[in-house]
Amino acid sequence: MPNTPGIDAAESNLAKTWIGSVDLRSIAESVGTPVFIYSAEQLIRNVGRIREAAIAVGLGDRVRLYVPFFPNSNPHVLQPLRDMGVGLLLQLPSEYKVLSRFGFNDFIVSPGHVSNEEIGFWSRLPYPVFLSSLDEVAFALQAGAPSISARIDSLDSGKPGIKYGELASLAKLLGKYDRNLESFEVYCGSGNSRDEMIAVIERLFAIFNEYFPHVRSVDFAGGHGFVYEEWDEAGKHFDWGGYFEALRGIMDRMSIPERVKLMFEPARDVLADVGVLMLGVKRDLLTNPVYSLVVTDGSRMLMPSAQLRDRRHNVAFLDSSMSEITLEGQDDQVYAAVRGRSILRNDYILPGEYRVPASVAANSYMLIFDTGVYCATQHMEFLNIPPAAEVLVDQRGTAHLITRRGDELDKWRYLLHEKQELPQESHQAISWSARESGGAIADLLDER
């Protein structure tokens, strides 16, 4: 592995995060590792940050948030959003069916390119559906859909969406049926800075003024940047204050009517730092003439987009008693790759190498931060390694099992219909085999 710059497990980093106050030892004893752990409190704080910024510039009653379901896709994790009046963005009918069983009922739908049958399914429901081609819009009009909304690809990319050169044709098609758009959604890519997102605003309102001045709402979609390498919460998150201030000024200058609602689809900014992945370290640090390795019970399929996007997550290491092992005062430090459980050559959980305290050993633990999006929702059984469990820590600090890990025969992510409170503060010693199999929770639950 190349000797790339590592991310330090420096002193007090763990104390800066919500996970520093969680009873990790009880969670490890109950469900074993690997395990995704989520914070309801952090989710609520992230939503509050956006709402406060909107209120500060007088947009509080016009801004509506719709968090995409698929980047996390665990209804238990997203439950606080329902209670706060935040909607969800769907892409599949199966998502609607699952979330309805969990009491969610406020949706928008952006399905990509879909069949006529699926358009018919969504047309029977009272939610905006952002259709991605002129052909799909034409079918919905012919079928008498109660409302018509469209997804516009502002980048003219390969992503689903009506292209800029088709907007006049879309307006003409709607006029043929004497219909107006209810809303349009503008895709502008992902991981954008505040200034990049501000640059999209005038383009979006130009579409409004020129083609669709009668829409009830405009959807700015997602794409808000999140800085994984930062430890400080303010440094990680998108600058909503500066963004909304610019938005307010542009709306006033371009005379956007007060009746127009503003929709946003934040994913990473709301969900990323809600999650932490805890892995078990299975051997003392391995060092040979070729590489140094942290050997874990994880897999690259726990968070495949980290390698795909070359994304550098912050990490921390804990000893067997769950005390943080920092680099402070340690002369012996190793640049090491983070190895997964399989024999696959490229089963590395994170890209590159990380600076690791030399005292990390078998029975230590590793925390990978900001795993609340595009991690658990992307992984499944991989080379006979079952999916990880998922645990939600509620606002009282109580941990609940929400997804049970697959066993040797049932390897899929197994979402529990009812969350299961985990025992706390037992702190009994557990064997390696108990941690591998999912620990005591296997005896507590029999919900299959």
C-alpha positions as CSV (number, residue, x, y, z in Angstrom):
1,M,0.0,0.0,0.0
2,P,1.3,3.5,-0.7
3,N,2.5,5.6,2.3
4,T,-0.2,8.3,1.9
5,P,-0.8,10.9,4.6
6,G,-2.8,9.4,7.5
7,I,-5.5,10.9,9.6
8,D,-4.5,11.2,13.2
9,A,-6.3,9.6,16.1
10,A,-5.2,12.7,18.2
11,E,-6.0,13.4,21.8
12,S,-9.6,14.4,22.7
13,N,-11.0,13.8,19.2
14,L,-13.4,11.2,20.5
15,A,-14.6,13.7,23.2
16,K,-15.7,16.1,20.4
17,T,-18.3,13.7,19.1
18,W,-21.6,12.2,20.3
19,I,-20.1,8.7,20.3
20,G,-17.8,9.7,23.1
21,S,-20.7,9.5,25.6
22,V,-22.1,6.2,24.3
23,D,-21.7,3.0,26.3
24,L,-19.8,1.2,23.5
25,R,-18.8,-1.6,25.8
26,S,-22.4,-2.7,26.4
27,I,-23.1,-2.5,22.6
28,A,-20.1,-4.7,21.8
29,E,-21.1,-7.2,24.4
30,S,-24.7,-7.4,23.2
31,V,-24.3,-7.4,19.4
32,G,-20.7,-7.9,18.7
33,T,-18.8,-6.2,15.8
34,P,-18.9,-4.9,13.2
35,V,-21.8,-2.7,14.1
36,F,-23.2,0.6,12.8
37,I,-24.2,2.9,15.6
38,Y,-26.5,6.0,15.1
39,S,-27.4,9.0,17.1
40,A,-31.0,10.4,17.1
41,E,-29.8,13.5,19.0
42,Q,-27.2,14.3,16.3
43,L,-29.9,13.9,13.6
44,I,-32.2,16.3,15.4
45,R,-29.3,18.8,15.8
46,N,-28.4,18.7,12.1
47,V,-32.0,19.4,11.0
48,G,-32.2,22.2,13.6
49,R,-29.1,23.8,12.1
50,I,-30.8,24.1,8.7
51,R,-34.1,25.4,10.0
52,E,-32.5,28.0,12.2
53,A,-30.5,29.3,9.2
54,A,-33.8,29.6,7.1
55,I,-35.6,31.4,9.9
56,A,-32.8,33.9,10.3
57,V,-33.4,35.2,6.8
58,G,-37.2,35.1,6.9
59,L,-37.6,31.8,4.9
60,G,-38.6,29.6,7.7
61,D,-42.2,29.2,6.6
62,R,-41.2,28.6,2.9
63,V,-38.4,26.0,3.3
64,R,-39.3,22.3,3.3
65,L,-36.8,19.5,3.8
66,Y,-37.1,16.1,2.2
67,V,-34.3,13.8,3.2
68,P,-33.5,11.0,0.7
69,F,-34.4,7.6,2.1
70,F,-32.0,5.5,0.1
71,P,-28.6,6.9,1.6
72,N,-29.5,5.3,5.0
73,S,-32.8,3.5,4.4
74,N,-33.4,2.5,8.1
75,P,-36.8,3.8,9.2
76,H,-35.8,3.6,12.9
77,V,-32.9,6.0,12.3
78,L,-35.1,8.4,10.4
79,Q,-38.0,8.4,12.8
80,P,-37.0,11.7,14.4
81,L,-37.5,13.3,10.9
82,R,-41.2,12.3,10.9
83,D,-41.7,13.7,14.4
84,M,-40.0,17.0,13.3
85,G,-42.2,17.4,10.2
86,V,-39.4,16.6,7.8
87,G,-40.4,14.6,4.7
88,L,-38.6,11.9,2.8
89,L,-37.5,11.5,-0.8
90,L,-38.4,8.2,-2.3
91,Q,-37.3,6.4,-5.5
92,L,-39.0,3.0,-5.4
93,P,-42.6,1.8,-4.6
94,S,-41.1,-0.7,-2.1
95,E,-39.7,2.2,-0.1
96,Y,-43.1,3.7,0.1
97,K,-44.6,0.4,1.3
98,V,-41.9,0.0,4.0
99,L,-42.1,3.5,5.3
100,S,-45.9,3.5,5.4
101,R,-45.7,0.6,7.8
102,F,-43.5,2.7,10.0
103,G,-45.9,5.7,10.1
104,F,-44.3,8.0,7.5
105,N,-46.7,9.8,5.2
106,D,-44.9,13.0,3.9
107,F,-43.0,12.2,0.6
108,I,-41.8,13.5,-2.7
109,V,-40.7,11.0,-5.4
110,S,-37.8,11.2,-7.7
111,P,-37.7,7.7,-9.4
112,G,-35.3,8.2,-12.3
113,H,-36.4,6.6,-15.5
114,V,-39.3,4.2,-14.9
115,S,-42.0,2.1,-16.6
116,N,-45.5,3.3,-17.3
117,E,-46.7,0.9,-14.6
118,E,-44.6,2.6,-12.0
119,I,-45.8,6.0,-13.1
120,G,-49.3,4.7,-12.7
121,F,-48.5,3.5,-9.2
122,W,-47.3,6.9,-8.1
123,S,-50.1,8.7,-9.9
124,R,-52.6,7.1,-7.5
125,L,-50.9,8.7,-4.5
126,P,-50.9,12.4,-3.5
127,Y,-47.2,13.1,-3.8
128,P,-45.1,15.1,-6.3
129,V,-43.4,12.8,-8.7
130,F,-40.4,14.2,-10.5
131,L,-40.4,12.6,-14.0
132,S,-37.1,12.4,-15.9
133,S,-38.0,12.5,-19.6
134,L,-40.4,14.0,-22.0
135,D,-41.8,10.5,-22.8
136,E,-42.6,9.9,-19.1
137,V,-44.3,13.2,-18.8
138,A,-46.3,12.6,-21.9
139,F,-47.5,9.2,-20.5
140,A,-48.5,10.9,-17.2
141,L,-50.4,13.6,-19.1
142,Q,-52.2,11.0,-21.3
143,A,-53.1,9.0,-18.2
144,G,-54.6,12.0,-16.5
145,A,-52.2,12.1,-13.6
146,P,-53.5,14.5,-10.9
147,S,-50.2,16.5,-10.9
148,I,-47.1,16.7,-13.0
149,S,-43.6,17.5,-11.8
150,A,-40.3,17.2,-13.6
151,R,-36.6,16.5,-12.8
152,I,-34.2,18.7,-14.7
153,D,-30.6,17.7,-15.2
154,S,-28.7,21.1,-14.9
155,L,-25.4,19.4,-15.8
156,D,-26.6,17.8,-19.1
157,S,-25.1,14.6,-17.8
158,G,-25.9,11.0,-18.0
159,K,-28.1,11.3,-14.9
160,P,-31.8,10.9,-15.3
161,G,-33.5,14.3,-16.0
162,I,-34.9,16.4,-18.7
163,K,-32.1,18.4,-20.4
164,Y,-31.8,22.1,-20.8
165,G,-32.4,21.8,-24.5
166,E,-35.7,20.1,-23.9
167,L,-37.3,22.7,-21.6
168,A,-39.2,24.5,-24.4
169,S,-40.5,21.2,-25.6
170,L,-41.7,20.4,-22.0
171,A,-43.5,23.7,-21.8
172,K,-45.1,23.1,-25.2
173,L,-46.2,19.5,-24.1
174,L,-47.8,20.8,-21.0
175,G,-49.6,23.5,-22.9
176,K,-51.0,20.9,-25.3
177,Y,-52.9,19.4,-22.3
178,D,-53.6,22.8,-20.7
179,R,-51.6,21.7,-17.6
180,N,-49.0,23.4,-15.4
181,L,-46.1,21.9,-13.6
182,E,-46.7,21.5,-9.9
183,S,-42.9,21.6,-9.2
184,F,-39.5,21.0,-10.8
185,E,-36.4,19.6,-9.3
186,V,-32.9,20.6,-10.5
187,Y,-30.1,18.1,-10.2
188,C,-26.7,19.9,-9.8
189,G,-24.3,17.1,-8.8
190,S,-22.9,16.1,-5.3
191,G,-20.4,17.4,-2.8
192,N,-20.8,21.1,-3.8
193,S,-19.4,24.0,-1.8
194,R,-21.6,26.8,-0.6
195,D,-20.5,29.0,-3.5
196,E,-21.1,26.3,-6.0
197,M,-24.6,25.8,-4.7
198,I,-25.2,29.6,-4.8
199,A,-24.2,29.6,-8.4
200,V,-27.1,27.2,-9.2
201,I,-29.8,29.5,-7.7
202,E,-30.0,32.0,-10.6
203,R,-30.0,29.2,-13.1
204,L,-33.0,27.6,-11.3
205,F,-35.0,30.8,-11.0
206,A,-34.2,31.6,-14.7
207,I,-36.0,28.3,-15.6
208,F,-38.9,29.4,-13.3
209,N,-39.3,32.8,-14.9
210,E,-38.9,31.7,-18.5
211,Y,-40.7,28.4,-18.7
212,F,-42.7,27.5,-15.5
213,P,-43.8,30.6,-13.6
214,H,-46.9,28.9,-12.3
215,V,-45.2,26.1,-10.2
216,R,-46.1,25.9,-6.6
217,S,-42.6,25.0,-5.5
218,V,-39.1,24.6,-6.7
219,D,-36.8,21.8,-5.5
220,F,-33.1,22.6,-5.2
221,A,-32.4,18.9,-4.7
222,G,-29.2,17.8,-2.8
223,G,-25.5,18.1,-3.5
224,H,-24.6,20.0,-0.3
225,G,-21.0,19.4,0.6
226,F,-19.8,17.6,3.7
227,V,-16.1,17.5,4.8
228,Y,-15.2,14.1,6.0
229,E,-11.7,15.0,7.0
230,E,-12.8,17.6,9.6
231,W,-13.3,16.8,13.3
232,D,-15.0,20.0,14.2
233,E,-18.8,19.9,13.6
234,A,-18.9,23.4,12.2
235,G,-16.2,22.6,9.7
236,K,-17.9,19.5,8.5
237,H,-21.2,20.9,7.6
238,F,-22.6,22.9,4.8
239,D,-22.8,26.7,5.4
240,W,-26.6,27.0,5.4
241,G,-26.5,30.5,6.9
242,G,-24.4,32.0,4.0
243,Y,-26.4,30.0,1.5
244,F,-29.8,31.1,2.6
245,E,-28.7,34.7,2.9
246,A,-27.6,34.6,-0.8
247,L,-30.8,32.8,-1.7
248,R,-33.0,35.4,-0.1
249,G,-31.1,38.2,-1.9
250,I,-31.4,36.5,-5.3
251,M,-35.1,35.8,-4.8
252,D,-35.8,39.5,-4.0
253,R,-33.8,40.7,-7.0
254,M,-35.5,38.2,-9.4
255,S,-39.0,38.9,-8.0
256,I,-39.8,35.4,-7.1
257,P,-43.4,35.3,-5.7
258,E,-43.8,34.7,-2.0
259,R,-46.2,31.9,-2.8
260,V,-43.4,29.7,-4.1
261,K,-42.2,27.1,-1.7
262,L,-38.6,26.0,-1.6
263,M,-37.7,22.3,-1.2
264,F,-34.3,20.9,-0.4
265,E,-33.0,17.3,-0.3
266,P,-30.0,17.3,2.1
267,A,-28.5,13.8,2.6
268,R,-24.9,13.8,3.8
269,D,-25.2,17.1,5.7
270,V,-28.1,15.7,7.7
271,L,-27.1,12.0,8.0
272,A,-23.4,11.5,7.6
273,D,-22.2,12.3,11.1
274,V,-25.2,10.5,12.6
275,G,-23.4,7.2,12.1
276,V,-20.2,5.5,13.4
277,L,-19.0,2.1,12.4
278,M,-17.3,0.1,15.2
279,L,-15.0,-2.8,14.1
280,G,-13.2,-5.3,16.2
281,V,-9.4,-5.5,15.7
282,K,-8.4,-9.2,15.5
283,R,-4.6,-9.2,15.7
284,D,-1.8,-7.1,16.9
285,L,-0.6,-4.8,14.2
286,L,0.9,-6.8,11.3
287,T,4.1,-5.4,9.8
288,N,6.2,-7.1,7.1
289,P,8.5,-5.9,4.3
290,V,5.4,-5.2,2.0
291,Y,2.9,-3.4,4.3
292,S,1.5,-2.8,7.8
293,L,-2.1,-3.8,8.5
294,V,-4.8,-3.3,11.0
295,V,-6.7,-6.6,10.8
296,T,-10.4,-6.1,11.5
297,D,-13.6,-8.2,11.4
298,G,-15.0,-5.7,8.8
299,S,-15.3,-5.8,5.0
300,R,-14.9,-3.3,2.2
301,M,-18.6,-4.0,1.5
302,L,-19.6,-2.3,4.7
303,M,-18.9,1.0,3.1
304,P,-18.0,0.5,-0.5
305,S,-18.3,4.1,-1.6
306,A,-15.3,5.0,0.6
307,Q,-12.9,3.2,-1.7
308,L,-14.9,4.1,-4.8
309,R,-14.7,7.8,-4.0
310,D,-11.3,7.7,-2.3
311,R,-13.0,9.2,0.8
312,R,-10.9,9.7,3.9
313,H,-13.0,9.1,7.0
314,N,-11.8,10.1,10.5
315,V,-11.0,7.2,12.8
316,A,-10.3,6.4,16.4
317,F,-8.9,3.4,18.2
318,L,-10.0,2.0,21.6
319,D,-8.4,-0.6,23.8
320,S,-10.3,-3.7,25.1
321,S,-11.8,-1.6,27.9
322,M,-13.1,1.0,25.4
323,S,-10.6,3.7,26.5
324,E,-9.3,5.8,23.6
325,I,-5.8,5.0,22.3
326,T,-4.4,8.3,21.1
327,L,-1.2,9.2,19.3
328,E,-0.4,11.7,22.1
329,G,3.0,10.8,23.7
330,Q,3.4,7.6,21.6
331,D,6.8,7.5,19.8
332,D,5.9,4.3,18.1
333,Q,3.4,5.0,15.3
334,V,2.6,3.0,12.2
335,Y,1.2,3.9,8.9
336,A,-1.2,1.0,8.2
337,A,-3.9,-0.1,5.9
338,V,-7.3,-1.1,7.3
339,R,-7.9,-4.7,6.3
340,G,-11.2,-6.5,6.0
341,R,-12.1,-10.1,7.0
342,S,-12.0,-11.8,3.6
343,I,-9.1,-13.3,1.6
344,L,-9.9,-11.0,-1.3
345,R,-6.8,-9.0,-2.3
346,N,-8.5,-5.7,-2.3
347,D,-10.6,-6.1,0.9
348,Y,-9.5,-2.8,2.4
349,I,-12.2,-0.9,4.2
350,L,-10.7,2.6,3.8
351,P,-8.4,4.0,1.0
352,G,-4.7,4.4,1.7
353,E,-3.1,4.2,5.0
354,Y,-3.8,5.7,8.4
355,R,-1.5,6.7,11.2
356,V,-2.1,4.1,14.0
357,P,-0.8,3.9,17.6
358,A,1.6,1.0,17.9
359,S,-0.3,-0.2,21.0
360,V,-3.4,-1.1,18.9
361,A,-3.7,-4.9,19.4
362,A,-5.9,-7.9,19.2
363,N,-9.1,-7.2,21.2
364,S,-8.9,-3.4,20.4
365,Y,-11.6,-1.6,18.6
366,M,-11.7,0.8,15.7
367,L,-14.3,3.5,15.1
368,I,-14.9,4.9,11.6
369,F,-16.8,8.2,11.7
370,D,-19.4,9.7,9.4
371,T,-20.9,6.5,8.2
372,G,-24.6,7.5,8.4
373,V,-24.9,7.6,4.6
374,Y,-24.1,5.2,1.7
375,C,-22.7,2.6,4.1
376,A,-25.1,0.2,5.7
377,T,-27.6,0.8,3.0
378,Q,-25.1,-0.4,0.3
379,H,-23.8,-3.5,1.9
380,M,-25.0,-7.1,2.0
381,E,-23.5,-10.6,2.4
382,F,-20.0,-10.5,0.8
383,L,-17.9,-13.7,0.3
384,N,-19.9,-15.4,3.1
385,I,-19.4,-12.5,5.5
386,P,-22.8,-11.5,6.8
387,P,-24.1,-7.9,7.1
388,A,-23.4,-5.9,10.2
389,A,-25.9,-5.2,13.0
390,E,-27.2,-1.6,13.4
391,V,-27.9,0.1,16.7
392,L,-29.7,3.4,17.4
393,V,-29.0,5.5,20.5
394,D,-32.1,7.6,21.3
395,Q,-32.2,11.0,22.9
396,R,-32.0,9.5,26.4
397,G,-28.8,7.7,25.5
398,T,-30.5,4.3,25.4
399,A,-29.2,1.9,22.8
400,H,-31.6,-0.1,20.7
401,L,-30.9,-2.9,18.2
402,I,-32.7,-1.9,14.9
403,T,-31.1,-4.3,12.4
404,R,-30.0,-7.8,13.3
405,R,-26.9,-9.1,11.5
406,G,-27.4,-12.0,9.1
407,D,-26.4,-15.5,10.3
408,E,-24.7,-18.3,8.3
409,L,-28.0,-19.1,6.4
410,D,-29.7,-15.7,6.4
411,K,-27.1,-13.3,5.2
412,W,-29.3,-10.3,4.3
413,R,-29.7,-7.0,6.2
414,Y,-32.5,-7.9,8.6
415,L,-34.5,-4.8,9.6
416,L,-36.4,-5.3,12.9
417,H,-40.0,-4.1,12.8
418,E,-39.7,-3.1,16.5
419,K,-36.5,-1.8,17.9
420,Q,-35.1,-3.8,20.8
421,E,-33.6,-2.1,23.8
422,L,-30.1,-3.4,24.6
423,P,-28.9,-4.3,28.1
424,Q,-26.6,-1.7,29.6
425,E,-23.6,-1.7,31.9
426,S,-23.3,-5.5,32.3
427,H,-19.7,-5.3,31.1
428,Q,-19.3,-9.1,31.3
429,A,-16.3,-10.5,29.5
430,I,-17.1,-12.0,26.1
431,S,-15.3,-14.4,24.0
432,W,-14.0,-13.9,20.4
433,S,-16.6,-16.4,19.2
434,A,-19.5,-14.5,20.9
435,R,-18.5,-11.3,19.3
436,E,-18.2,-12.9,15.9
437,S,-21.7,-14.5,16.1
438,G,-23.5,-11.4,17.3
439,G,-23.2,-12.0,21.0
440,A,-26.0,-12.2,23.6
441,I,-28.6,-10.5,21.4
442,A,-29.0,-13.7,19.4
443,D,-30.5,-15.3,22.6
444,L,-32.7,-12.2,23.3
445,L,-34.3,-12.0,19.9
446,D,-36.2,-14.6,17.9
447,E,-38.1,-12.5,15.5
448,R,-37.7,-14.5,12.3
